[in-house]
Protein backbone atom coordinates (compact mmCIF):
# COMPACT_ATOMS: atom_id res chain seq x y z
CA UNK A 1 0.00 0.00 0.00
CA UNK A 2 1.42 3.40 -0.99
CA UNK A 3 2.34 6.09 1.49
CA UNK A 4 -0.31 8.41 0.07
CA UNK A 5 -3.02 5.77 0.55
CA UNK A 6 -2.01 5.16 4.17
CA UNK A 7 -1.92 8.90 4.80
CA UNK A 8 -5.43 9.31 3.38
CA UNK A 9 -6.75 6.39 5.46
CA UNK A 10 -5.07 7.95 8.48
CA UNK A 11 -6.87 11.24 7.82
CA UNK A 12 -10.27 9.56 7.38
CA UNK A 13 -9.83 7.47 10.55
CA UNK A 14 -8.79 10.54 12.56
CA UNK A 15 -11.71 12.54 11.19
CA UNK A 16 -14.22 9.84 12.14
CA UNK A 17 -12.50 9.28 15.50
CA UNK A 18 -12.65 12.94 16.50
CA UNK A 19 -16.28 13.41 15.39
CA UNK A 20 -17.47 10.22 17.12
CA UNK A 21 -15.44 11.07 20.23
CA UNK A 22 -17.00 14.52 20.45
CA UNK A 23 -20.46 12.97 20.19
CA UNK A 24 -19.70 10.29 22.80
CA UNK A 25 -18.13 12.65 25.33
CA UNK A 26 -20.83 15.22 24.63
CA UNK A 27 -23.53 12.65 25.40
CA UNK A 28 -21.76 11.66 28.62
CA UNK A 29 -21.50 15.24 29.82
CA UNK A 30 -25.04 16.15 28.73
CA UNK A 31 -26.84 13.22 30.36
CA UNK A 32 -24.75 13.54 33.51
CA UNK A 33 -25.73 17.22 33.65
CA UNK A 34 -29.39 16.33 33.02
CA UNK A 35 -29.50 13.78 35.85
CA UNK A 36 -28.04 16.29 38.29
CA UNK A 37 -30.30 19.12 37.13
CA UNK A 38 -33.67 17.37 37.08
CA UNK A 39 -36.37 18.69 39.40
CA UNK A 40 -39.52 17.02 40.73
CA UNK A 41 -42.46 18.45 38.84
CA UNK A 42 -45.27 17.48 36.50
CA UNK A 43 -47.08 19.24 33.72
CA UNK A 44 -50.71 20.33 34.26
CA UNK A 45 -53.03 17.35 33.71
CA UNK A 46 -50.19 14.81 33.86
CA UNK A 47 -51.24 11.65 35.76
CA UNK A 48 -47.87 10.05 36.47
CA UNK A 49 -45.10 11.50 38.61
CA UNK A 50 -41.76 11.31 36.75
CA UNK A 51 -38.39 10.85 38.44
CA UNK A 52 -37.49 14.36 37.32
CA UNK A 53 -38.06 16.97 34.64
CA UNK A 54 -36.28 19.96 33.20
CA UNK A 55 -36.97 22.78 30.74
CA UNK A 56 -34.22 23.68 28.27
CA UNK A 57 -33.76 26.55 25.83
CA UNK A 58 -31.64 25.90 22.76
CA UNK A 59 -31.48 27.33 19.25
CA UNK A 60 -35.04 28.36 18.33
CA UNK A 61 -37.22 26.64 20.88
CA UNK A 62 -38.02 25.31 24.34
CA UNK A 63 -37.45 21.65 25.18
CA UNK A 64 -39.14 19.66 27.95
CA UNK A 65 -37.19 16.61 29.16
CA UNK A 66 -38.64 14.04 31.53
CA UNK A 67 -36.98 11.05 33.20
CA UNK A 68 -39.19 8.05 34.00
CA UNK A 69 -39.06 4.27 34.39
CA UNK A 70 -42.40 3.89 32.50
CA UNK A 71 -44.14 1.96 35.25
CA UNK A 72 -47.19 0.25 33.73
CA UNK A 73 -47.00 2.33 30.54
CA UNK A 74 -46.55 1.43 26.90
CA UNK A 75 -43.16 1.54 25.25
CA UNK A 76 -42.82 4.83 23.35
CA UNK A 77 -41.78 4.77 19.71
CA UNK A 78 -39.39 5.64 18.32
CA UNK A 79 -36.95 5.10 21.17
CA UNK A 80 -33.50 6.61 20.61
CA UNK A 81 -30.47 4.70 21.86
CA UNK A 82 -26.98 6.12 22.45
CA UNK A 83 -24.37 3.48 21.75
CA UNK A 84 -22.91 3.85 18.27
CA UNK A 85 -21.00 6.98 19.22
CA UNK A 86 -19.00 4.86 21.69
CA UNK A 87 -18.55 1.95 19.31
CA UNK A 88 -17.51 4.18 16.41
CA UNK A 89 -15.00 6.05 18.58
CA UNK A 90 -13.40 2.78 19.69
CA UNK A 91 -13.40 1.13 16.25
CA UNK A 92 -11.86 4.18 14.58
CA UNK A 93 -9.30 4.36 17.40
CA UNK A 94 -8.31 0.74 16.80
CA UNK A 95 -7.99 1.52 13.09
CA UNK A 96 -5.68 4.40 13.93
CA UNK A 97 -3.50 2.22 16.15
CA UNK A 98 -2.97 -0.17 13.24
CA UNK A 99 -2.50 2.55 10.62
CA UNK A 100 -0.19 4.75 12.68
CA UNK A 101 1.64 2.30 14.96
CA UNK A 102 1.28 -1.41 14.29
CA UNK A 103 1.25 -1.64 10.49
CA UNK A 104 1.64 1.85 9.05
CA UNK A 105 4.93 2.81 10.72
CA UNK A 106 3.86 6.44 10.76
CA UNK A 107 4.79 6.67 14.44
CA UNK A 108 7.42 4.79 16.41
CA UNK A 109 6.38 1.98 18.77
CA UNK A 110 9.78 1.00 20.12
CA UNK A 111 12.67 3.16 21.29
CA UNK A 112 16.11 1.57 21.82
CA UNK A 113 16.84 4.18 24.49
CA UNK A 114 13.87 2.82 26.47
CA UNK A 115 14.05 -0.93 25.85
CA UNK A 116 15.77 -3.29 23.41
CA UNK A 117 12.61 -4.64 21.81
CA UNK A 118 11.55 -4.93 18.20
CA UNK A 119 8.63 -3.10 16.63
CA UNK A 120 6.59 -6.31 16.69
CA UNK A 121 7.39 -7.00 20.35
CA UNK A 122 6.45 -3.44 21.28
CA UNK A 123 3.18 -3.81 19.36
CA UNK A 124 2.35 -7.01 21.23
CA UNK A 125 3.14 -5.29 24.53
CA UNK A 126 0.80 -2.42 23.67
CA UNK A 127 -2.05 -4.75 22.72
CA UNK A 128 -1.46 -6.88 25.83
CA UNK A 129 -1.62 -3.79 28.05
CA UNK A 130 -4.95 -2.70 26.55
CA UNK A 131 -6.52 -6.14 26.94
CA UNK A 132 -4.87 -6.78 30.32
CA UNK A 133 -6.07 -3.47 31.74
CA UNK A 134 -9.62 -4.21 30.58
CA UNK A 135 -9.48 -7.76 32.04
CA UNK A 136 -8.22 -6.43 35.37
CA UNK A 137 -11.03 -3.89 35.48
CA UNK A 138 -13.66 -6.54 34.74
CA UNK A 139 -12.33 -8.87 37.44
CA UNK A 140 -12.15 -6.17 40.10
CA UNK A 141 -15.55 -4.67 39.29
CA UNK A 142 -17.60 -7.81 38.63
CA UNK A 143 -16.06 -10.30 41.05
CA UNK A 144 -14.31 -8.39 43.84
CA UNK A 145 -16.28 -5.11 44.08
CA UNK A 146 -19.63 -6.70 45.08
CA UNK A 147 -17.88 -8.23 48.12
CA UNK A 148 -15.20 -5.63 48.89
CA UNK A 149 -15.48 -2.35 46.98
CA UNK A 150 -12.46 -0.74 48.66
CA UNK A 151 -10.25 -3.73 47.85
CA UNK A 152 -11.44 -3.72 44.24
CA UNK A 153 -10.61 -0.02 43.89
CA UNK A 154 -7.16 -0.52 45.45
CA UNK A 155 -6.36 -3.45 43.18
CA UNK A 156 -7.51 -1.55 40.11
CA UNK A 157 -5.43 1.53 40.98
CA UNK A 158 -2.37 -0.61 41.74
CA UNK A 159 -2.81 -2.50 38.48
CA UNK A 160 -3.25 0.71 36.53
CA UNK A 161 -0.05 2.15 38.00
CA UNK A 162 1.80 -1.08 37.20
CA UNK A 163 0.60 -1.17 33.59
CA UNK A 164 1.47 2.51 33.13
CA UNK A 165 4.94 1.99 34.58
CA UNK A 166 5.51 -1.06 32.40
CA UNK A 167 4.39 0.61 29.17
CA UNK A 168 6.68 3.61 29.68
CA UNK A 169 9.60 1.20 30.15
CA UNK A 170 8.88 -0.85 27.02
CA UNK A 171 7.34 1.48 24.40
CA UNK A 172 8.44 4.83 23.08
CA UNK A 173 7.12 7.67 25.23
CA UNK A 174 4.53 8.80 22.71
CA UNK A 175 3.25 5.26 22.13
CA UNK A 176 3.05 4.62 25.88
CA UNK A 177 0.83 7.67 26.47
CA UNK A 178 -1.46 6.71 23.59
CA UNK A 179 -1.77 3.10 24.76
CA UNK A 180 -2.68 4.08 28.32
CA UNK A 181 -5.40 6.28 26.83
CA UNK A 182 -6.50 3.44 24.54
CA UNK A 183 -6.70 1.10 27.53
CA UNK A 184 -9.00 3.49 29.40
CA UNK A 185 -11.09 4.06 26.27
CA UNK A 186 -11.41 0.28 25.79
CA UNK A 187 -12.70 -0.07 29.36
CA UNK A 188 -15.21 2.70 28.72
CA UNK A 189 -16.42 1.07 25.50
CA UNK A 190 -16.68 -2.32 27.20
CA UNK A 191 -18.78 -0.67 29.91
CA UNK A 192 -21.18 0.49 27.23
CA UNK A 193 -21.28 -2.86 25.40
CA UNK A 194 -21.25 -5.20 28.41
CA UNK A 195 -23.14 -3.31 31.13
CA UNK A 196 -24.96 -0.19 29.97
CA UNK A 197 -26.58 -1.51 26.77
CA UNK A 198 -27.52 -4.93 28.27
CA UNK A 199 -29.08 -3.10 31.23
CA UNK A 200 -31.02 -0.90 28.84
CA UNK A 201 -32.26 -4.00 27.01
CA UNK A 202 -33.51 -5.35 30.35
CA UNK A 203 -35.35 -2.08 30.97
CA UNK A 204 -36.95 -2.17 27.53
CA UNK A 205 -37.98 -5.82 27.95
CA UNK A 206 -39.57 -5.11 31.35
CA UNK A 207 -41.63 -2.22 29.97
CA UNK A 208 -42.64 -4.24 26.90
CA UNK A 209 -43.97 -6.96 29.23
CA UNK A 210 -46.10 -4.41 31.07
CA UNK A 211 -43.83 -4.13 34.09
CA UNK A 212 -42.05 -1.01 35.22
CA UNK A 213 -38.32 -0.86 34.67
CA UNK A 214 -36.32 -2.27 37.58
CA UNK A 215 -34.67 0.58 39.56
CA UNK A 216 -31.78 -1.78 40.42
CA UNK A 217 -31.01 -2.34 36.74
CA UNK A 218 -31.32 1.39 36.10
CA UNK A 219 -28.92 2.18 38.94
CA UNK A 220 -26.40 -0.39 37.66
CA UNK A 221 -26.28 1.22 34.22
CA UNK A 222 -26.04 4.70 35.71
CA UNK A 223 -23.19 3.73 38.03
CA UNK A 224 -21.07 2.48 35.14
CA UNK A 225 -22.02 5.53 33.08
CA UNK A 226 -20.71 7.78 35.86
CA UNK A 227 -17.47 5.78 35.92
CA UNK A 228 -17.09 6.47 32.20
CA UNK A 229 -17.83 10.13 32.86
CA UNK A 230 -14.82 10.37 35.18
CA UNK A 231 -12.57 8.85 32.52
CA UNK A 232 -13.52 11.31 29.76
CA UNK A 233 -11.06 14.06 30.70
CA UNK A 234 -8.08 11.71 31.29
CA UNK A 235 -8.65 9.94 27.96
CA UNK A 236 -8.86 13.24 26.08
CA UNK A 237 -5.60 14.56 27.52
CA UNK A 238 -3.78 11.29 26.78
CA UNK A 239 -5.07 11.31 23.20
CA UNK A 240 -3.68 14.81 22.54
CA UNK A 241 -0.44 14.17 24.45
CA UNK A 242 1.44 13.16 21.29
CA UNK A 243 1.99 16.87 20.62
CA UNK A 244 3.98 17.41 23.82
CA UNK A 245 7.38 15.65 23.91
CA UNK A 246 8.38 17.35 27.16
CA UNK A 247 5.70 15.15 28.74
CA UNK A 248 5.88 11.84 26.90
CA UNK A 249 9.71 11.78 26.72
CA UNK A 250 10.23 12.81 30.34
CA UNK A 251 12.46 10.29 32.13
CA UNK A 252 9.60 9.72 34.60
CA UNK A 253 6.83 9.81 32.03
CA UNK A 254 4.79 7.26 33.98
CA UNK A 255 4.51 9.83 36.79
CA UNK A 256 3.33 12.43 34.27
CA UNK A 257 0.63 10.03 33.02
CA UNK A 258 -0.60 9.38 36.56
CA UNK A 259 -0.67 13.12 37.30
CA UNK A 260 -2.62 13.86 34.12
CA UNK A 261 -5.15 11.11 34.82
CA UNK A 262 -5.54 12.20 38.44
CA UNK A 263 -5.94 15.84 37.41
CA UNK A 264 -8.58 15.05 34.78
CA UNK A 265 -10.58 12.83 37.12
CA UNK A 266 -10.32 15.37 39.96
CA UNK A 267 -11.58 18.23 37.79
CA UNK A 268 -14.46 16.05 36.56
CA UNK A 269 -15.28 15.13 40.17
CA UNK A 270 -15.48 18.76 41.28
CA UNK A 271 -17.67 19.60 38.28
CA UNK A 272 -20.01 16.77 39.26
CA UNK A 273 -20.25 18.16 42.80
CA UNK A 274 -21.30 21.63 41.79
CA UNK A 275 -25.02 20.98 42.34
CA UNK A 276 -24.55 20.07 46.01
CA UNK A 277 -21.32 21.87 46.94
CA UNK A 278 -21.59 25.66 47.26
CA UNK A 279 -17.84 26.30 47.19
CA UNK A 280 -17.24 24.32 43.99
CA UNK A 281 -15.88 27.28 41.99
CA UNK A 282 -12.87 28.07 44.23
CA UNK A 283 -12.24 24.35 44.71
CA UNK A 284 -12.31 23.83 40.93
CA UNK A 285 -9.88 26.71 40.43
CA UNK A 286 -7.60 25.38 43.17
CA UNK A 287 -7.70 21.84 41.75
CA UNK A 288 -6.91 23.05 38.23
CA UNK A 289 -4.06 25.33 39.32
CA UNK A 290 -2.58 22.76 41.69
CA UNK A 291 -2.61 20.12 38.94
CA UNK A 292 -0.95 22.50 36.50
CA UNK A 293 1.79 23.60 38.85
CA UNK A 294 2.62 20.09 40.06
CA UNK A 295 3.04 18.85 36.47
CA UNK A 296 4.90 22.02 35.49
CA UNK A 297 7.27 21.66 38.44
CA UNK A 298 8.09 18.05 37.58
CA UNK A 299 8.78 18.88 33.93
CA UNK A 300 10.55 22.18 34.60
CA UNK A 301 12.89 20.83 37.27
CA UNK A 302 14.09 18.09 34.92
CA UNK A 303 14.59 20.53 32.02
CA UNK A 304 16.48 23.09 34.12
CA UNK A 305 18.76 20.44 35.60
CA UNK A 306 19.67 19.06 32.19
CA UNK A 307 20.15 22.54 30.69
CA UNK A 308 22.48 23.57 33.49
CA UNK A 309 24.48 20.37 33.08
CA UNK A 310 24.82 20.90 29.33
CA UNK A 311 25.89 24.53 29.57
CA UNK A 312 28.59 23.76 32.12
CA UNK A 313 29.91 20.67 30.38
CA UNK A 314 32.26 22.28 27.87
CA UNK A 315 33.45 25.26 25.88
CA UNK A 316 31.88 27.17 22.97
CA UNK A 317 30.66 25.32 19.87
CA UNK A 318 30.78 26.84 16.40
CA UNK A 319 27.78 26.93 14.09
CA UNK A 320 29.70 24.82 11.56
CA UNK A 321 30.22 22.01 14.08
CA UNK A 322 26.55 22.09 15.09
CA UNK A 323 25.44 22.11 11.46
CA UNK A 324 27.60 19.10 10.70
CA UNK A 325 25.65 17.12 13.28
CA UNK A 326 22.29 18.47 12.08
CA UNK A 327 23.07 17.64 8.44
CA UNK A 328 23.92 14.03 9.33
CA UNK A 329 21.31 13.32 11.99
CA UNK A 330 18.38 15.69 11.49
CA UNK A 331 18.24 17.14 7.97
CA UNK A 332 17.56 13.68 6.48
CA UNK A 333 13.94 14.43 7.41
CA UNK A 334 13.87 18.14 8.28
CA UNK A 335 14.58 19.52 4.84
CA UNK A 336 12.70 20.82 1.85
CA UNK A 337 14.01 17.73 0.00
CA UNK A 338 14.52 15.05 2.65
CA UNK A 339 16.46 11.87 1.90
CA UNK A 340 14.12 10.01 4.29
CA UNK A 341 10.50 10.80 3.39
CA UNK A 342 8.87 8.40 5.86
CA UNK A 343 7.20 11.31 7.64
CA UNK A 344 6.87 13.51 4.54
CA UNK A 345 8.86 16.63 3.72
CA UNK A 346 9.91 18.75 6.71
CA UNK A 347 7.80 17.20 9.48
CA UNK A 348 6.03 19.90 11.46
CA UNK A 349 7.24 22.49 8.95
CA UNK A 350 10.74 22.36 10.47
CA UNK A 351 13.61 22.73 7.98
CA UNK A 352 17.36 22.91 8.60
CA UNK A 353 18.41 24.05 5.12
CA UNK A 354 19.73 27.52 6.03
CA UNK A 355 21.56 29.09 8.94
CA UNK A 356 18.60 31.34 9.71
CA UNK A 357 16.25 28.34 9.87
CA UNK A 358 18.62 26.47 12.18
CA UNK A 359 19.33 29.32 14.58
CA UNK A 360 15.64 30.22 14.85
CA UNK A 361 15.05 26.67 16.09
CA UNK A 362 17.88 26.56 18.63
CA UNK A 363 15.61 26.41 21.67
CA UNK A 364 13.55 23.67 20.05
CA UNK A 365 16.67 21.71 19.12
CA UNK A 366 17.82 21.92 22.73
CA UNK A 367 14.46 20.68 23.98
CA UNK A 368 13.81 17.88 21.49
CA UNK A 369 17.28 16.56 20.63
CA UNK A 370 19.01 17.01 23.98
CA UNK A 371 16.69 17.43 26.97
CA UNK A 372 13.83 15.08 26.05
CA UNK A 373 15.90 13.15 23.45
CA UNK A 374 12.69 12.65 21.48
CA UNK A 375 14.43 13.49 18.21
CA UNK A 376 15.40 11.73 16.05
CA UNK A 377 12.45 9.35 16.64
CA UNK A 378 13.80 6.21 18.31
CA UNK A 379 17.24 7.54 17.32
CA UNK A 380 16.70 6.28 13.76
CA UNK A 381 19.77 8.23 12.53
CA UNK A 382 22.01 6.91 15.35
CA UNK A 383 22.95 10.25 16.87
CA UNK A 384 25.53 9.71 19.62
CA UNK A 385 25.53 11.10 23.14
CA UNK A 386 28.57 13.20 22.26
CA UNK A 387 26.72 14.71 19.30
CA UNK A 388 23.70 15.48 21.47
CA UNK A 389 25.97 17.18 24.00
CA UNK A 390 27.62 19.25 21.27
CA UNK A 391 24.23 20.30 19.89
CA UNK A 392 23.06 21.12 23.39
CA UNK A 393 26.04 23.38 24.12
CA UNK A 394 25.60 25.21 20.81
CA UNK A 395 21.83 25.62 21.28
CA UNK A 396 22.34 26.83 24.86
CA UNK A 397 24.82 29.43 23.60
CA UNK A 398 22.41 30.70 20.95
CA UNK A 399 19.39 30.87 23.29
CA UNK A 400 21.46 32.56 26.02
CA UNK A 401 22.78 35.22 23.61
CA UNK A 402 19.25 35.90 22.31
CA UNK A 403 17.96 36.90 25.75
Beta strands, then each sheet from edge to edge (+ up, - down):
strand 1: 52-58
strand 2: 61-67
sheet 1: 1+ 2-
end
